Amino acid sequence: MLLEAIDIHKSYGNVQVLRGVNLQLQEAEVLSVMGASGAGKSTLLHILGTLDTPDRGQLIFEGTPLHAVSAKQLNKIRNQALGFVFQFHNLLPEFTALENAAMPALIQGIDKAEAYERAACLLEYLGVAHRAKHEPGRLSGGEAQRVAVARALVNHPRLVLADEPSGNLDEANAIHLHELFLKLREDFRTAFIIVTHHKELAKMADRGVWLNEGVIAEEWQRRFV
Ligand SMILES: Nc1ncnc2c1ncn2[C@@H]1O[C@H](COP(=O)(O)OP(=O)(O)OP(=O)(O)O)[C@@H](O)[C@H]1O
């Protein structure tokens, strides 16, 4: 098992957002998370990605209970094993696509030549190599999002957490991005947790969960024929 979340609780003030979420993710699995606006999807994703801490409950990543590790180790796990993609790509405007994609590798102290090589390969793989020298302001929404995906993958994460990654894209680009996630799973065995409002896109995943009233109220599994 890649990730296990046990009895996750989270409140903001007296608003109980998560009231005991239990979730398991297998290696190379693609999971979609749905739920009404305000149901706590982003809150859950942030907790699963170690960007936020639960008030109660446990997170176990590749057999390691994350509450038991030091802040330094947690940072290392986050940087090396996890990747993030958000609705608004959050690329740094003053850097080129290539520099943006290489950034997490450079931050991790990977040799500059190696970091740029990895980033260039990913831009090629994602079909945006011809935009490598452009700043984000000169990219289309779909191109910028693919650069953000390259950035999320540059440290070869085991799991990518995506919060409405296609929320800002038109239908064709949104489907393309989700197809890309499935291809990345095939090619690199990367697992994905994808928050989306879009039912059709959610159905492309292996499994889906529906958050309601702070718990997983429904779950479905894709049938293979
Ligand atoms: N930092 C915060 N401080 C206070 N309240 C917060 C904070 N973050 C989220 N909330 C509240 O927690 C609830 C869940 O928010 P969250 O963003 O997780 O929902 P969501 O399901 O992702 O919603 P949406 O689909 O609209 O993005 C909301 O009521 C929100 O206002």
The ligand as a Gaussian input file, in Angstrom:
#p B3LYP/6-31G(d) Opt

LIG

0 1
 N       -7.693000      27.942000       6.309000
 C       -9.012000      27.890000       6.581000
 N       -9.534000      28.597000       7.592000
 C      -10.849000      28.529000       7.898000
 N      -11.739000      27.794000       7.209000
 C      -11.294000      27.080000       6.180000
 C       -9.890000      27.090000       5.802000
 N       -9.746000      26.265000       4.729000
 C      -10.974000      25.778000       4.445000
 N      -11.892000      26.257000       5.318000
 C      -13.331000      25.899000       5.340000
 O      -13.416000      24.490000       5.341000
 C      -14.480000      24.043000       4.521000
 C      -13.931000      23.084000       3.466000
 O      -13.110000      23.803000       2.547000
 P      -12.367000      23.084000       1.342000
 O      -11.660000      24.134000       0.579000
 O      -11.592000      21.941000       1.845000
 O      -13.626000      22.531000       0.515000
 P      -13.703000      22.001000      -0.979000
 O      -14.561000      20.776000      -0.924000
 O      -12.348000      21.858000      -1.541000
 O      -14.484000      23.180000      -1.681000
 P      -14.480000      23.709000      -3.210000
 O      -15.022000      22.597000      -4.034000
 O      -15.409000      24.880000      -3.158000
 O      -13.073000      24.085000      -3.539000
 C      -15.138000      25.288000       3.958000
 O      -16.237000      25.583000       4.763000
 C      -14.049000      26.330000       4.085000
 O      -14.614000      27.612000       4.220000

